[in-house]
Amino acid sequence: MHFTNDELIEYLRKNNIRPSNIRLKVLKYLLENRNHPTVEDIYHHIIHEIPTLSRTSIYNTVNLFKDRGIVNELSLNEKELRYDINTRLHGHFKCESCGNIYDFQVAENIGDGLKGFVVYKKDINFYGICINCQ
């Protein structure tokens, strides 16, 4: 799916984020490449569009997006954090052979046995070998 600049600007403004060239490029990459990228992945995919781009700018942008609820941060037992533009409740499966991460649906009522608890975050992660690597 492709997004126009006007759509990206509106998306940022709706989330109380001032549009900038870097923010637009990072948002566009995240929306069009739902592959749970790292900061390094994002950097390598948009450096050719912004030659003065720094990794710090990417970190600052994804942290702003995280603070505003636009992305979720995934650790998945890795050294690098990954970012997911899909903020709805879902699970992740990480293939330990190819390293790909796949989304899967989970029941909305997951965690119902925690009545009275305050839940801030739900992480549902599975690890194994994907169908393509078996």
C-alpha positions, 0 to 999 in steps of 0.5 A, a space after each residue: 500500500 502506498 501513501 501520499 505525502 498529504 496522507 502522511 502529514 495528516 496521520 502525524 498531525 492527528 497524532 499531535 506530531 509536527 511533520 518533518 522530512 525525516 518523520 514523514 520518511 520513517 512513517 512511510 517506511 513503517 506503513 509500507 514495510 510491515 516487517 518489524 524493522 530495526 533502526 538500522 533497517 530503517 536507516 539503510 532504507 531511507 539514507 539514499 533519500 536523505 544523505 544527511 540522515 543520522 541513526 540518532 534521528 531515526 532513534 529519536 523519531 521511533 521513540 517519539 512515535 512510540 511515545 505517541 502510540 504510533 508504534 510498538 517496540 519489540 525486543 524478541 530476545 534480540 540485541 536490537 529493538 524492532 518496531 511494529 506499526 500495527 498497534 492493535 493486539 496481536 502476537 508475534 512468531 519469530 523464526 529461529 532459522 531465517 529470523 523473519 517475524 510474523 504477526 498472528 491474531 490472538 483472542 481479545 479476551 486474553 488475560 481475562 484471568 487477571 481480574 483486578 490486576 492493572 495490565 500496561 502491556 501485553 506481549 505474546 511471542 512464539 519462537 520456532 521454525 516457520 513453514 518456509 524453513 521447515 
